[in-house]
Amino acid sequence: MRCNKSEYAKGKGVFRIRSQAAARGFVQAGCETCEHDLLVAFRCKLRGICPSCTGRRMANTAALLDDRVLPAVPLPQWGLSLPFDLLAVAAFDAKVLRALVLHFVFAIEFCCRAWAKRAAVARRREARGGAVTFVQRFGSSLNLNVHFHVVVLDRVYVREADGQLVRCRRRPGLAVLPRSHG
């Protein structure tokens, strides 16, 4: 719905902000000539972080992972902070960053597979885990602080003779947070 006044059509209409709904990502403006309301979305075409777009992307990614990617099992989170000497190298060299992520995830999976072997649930070569890694490049004050958040399946999987993947039982003593399905 558009304001039909000629001033608005020429781009010269005067709008005043009536209310701000920052949490919803827009501002409500009103035309002084015809009292028409207009919802104006926040723009993010500037340098820096747009909280509206960032929040939307985080929520969309979480919903996608929860609905379509990750199985309905407990998902503990692991974190890795890098020593000061590696921060700048990892921040500016993608190969180093990739190697660090791979080694960290492989170390977690190795521990899970070793547990499965010790528990006589599966042979180490057959057992496989799963993980999703998020690389965060800044700290709470937007300082350079490369670190990883890894969401790991709390069980290892083994392929049966018919090709089906079967979860091995949960590791004893592992504290996990329940998933929200709401």
N, C-alpha and C positions, 0 to 999 in steps of 0.2 A: 504494500500500500504506500503510495507516494503522496507527498503534499502537492496539491494542484496549483498552488499560487505561482505566479510567473516569476517572482523573485527566487523561489526555490528552484524552479526549472532552469533558471540562468546560473544557479550555483551561488547566488548572493543572499539566500535566506539566512536569517539569524536564528540559530538554535541555542538553547540554554540547557545545561545539564539539570535534569530533574531528580534523578537518583542514580546511585552507583551500585552495581551488583558485581563487585570485583570477584567474589567467589564464583560467580557464574560466567565470567568472561565478557561482560558487556557493560555499557553505560546507557541509561535511558535519557534521551534528549527530546526536547519539545520545541516545536516551531512557535515563535512568538506571534506570527501573523495569523495562523489558522488553528493553533492549539493541537496540531498533529504530533503524535509521539513517534519517535524513531529509535530503534535499538541499534546501537553502534558497537560492533565487536572490537575488542582490543586488537591493535595491530602489533605484529612482531617483526616488522621488517627493519628493525634497528639492530645495532650490535648488542650483544649480551644475551642473557637468558630471559626468555618470555615465560613467566610462571604459568600462564594459561596453557600455552602449547606444551610445555614440559609436563605439567600435571596430566594433561589429556593423553600424552604419549605413554606416560608411566601407567596410567589406568588401563589404556588399551592393551599394552604389552602384558600386564598382569592378567587381564581377562582372557587374552588369547592363550597364554600359557596354561591357565587354570582350566579353561574350557576345552581346548583342542590338543594340547601337547603333552602335559604332564598327567600321569595316572593318578588315581585317587589313593595315594599312599602318603604317609608322613614325609615331609621334606625339610630336613635340617639345613640350616644355612652355615656355610663356612666363610670365613673372611681371611684375607691375607693383606697385611700392610707391608710395604717394601721398605728396606733400609734407605737411609738418606742418600747413600752413594748410587743407588739404582733408580731413584725417582726421576731425575732428569733424563737418564738414558732410556728408561721405559716410556717416558712421556713423548719423546721425540723420535724413537726408533721402533717402528712397528714390528720388525722381526724379533727384537728383544722382548717386547711386550707379549707377542704371541708365544714365544718360547717359555716365558715365565708362567703364563696362563696354562699352557699344556703341561708343564712339569707339575704345577700345583694340582691340577685335576687328575693327572695320572697318579700322583702320590696318594690322593684320596681314594681313587679306584683301586689302587694296589692294596691299600689297607682293607678295603671292603672285600676284595677277592681273597686276601690272606685269611680274613675271618671266616669266609665260607669254607675254605679248605680246612682250617683248624676245627670248625664245627662239624666237619664231615658232611656238609650239605651239598657241596659241589667241588669238583676239581678246579684248581685255580685258572686253568686255561679256558674252561667252559664258562665260568661266571663273568658276567658283565654288569657294570653299573650304568648310571646315567647322571648327567649334570647339565645345568645351564649356568653360564658365567656372565656376570655384568661387570664391566670395567668402569670404575668411577675415577675420574681424573682430578677431582678437586675435593678439598675438605670443607668443613662447615663455613669457613670464612672465605671461600672461593680461592684458597691458596692451592698451589700445585701439590697434589697428594694422590698419586696413582695408587689405587688399591682395588682388590677384587672382592666381589660378593658371589659366592658359588652356592646355588641351590642344588642339593644332591638327593637322589633317591636313597631312601634309608635301607634299601635291600638290593641284593644283586639278583640278576636274572640268569636263568639257564634255559637253553633251547632243548626241548624234548625231542624224541625221535620223530614225532609227527610234525615238527617245525614250530610248535607253539612255544611262546616264552612263558616261563613259570617263575614266579617270585620265590626266592628262598625266604625262610623265616627271618624275622627282625633280629638285629643284633641286641643282645641283652644289655640293659643299662643305658641305652641311648635315649636321652631326653629330647623330645621333639614337640613342636607347637602344632596344634590342630589346624587344619586348613579351613578356611571359611568358604562356604558355598552359599553366599547370599546376595 
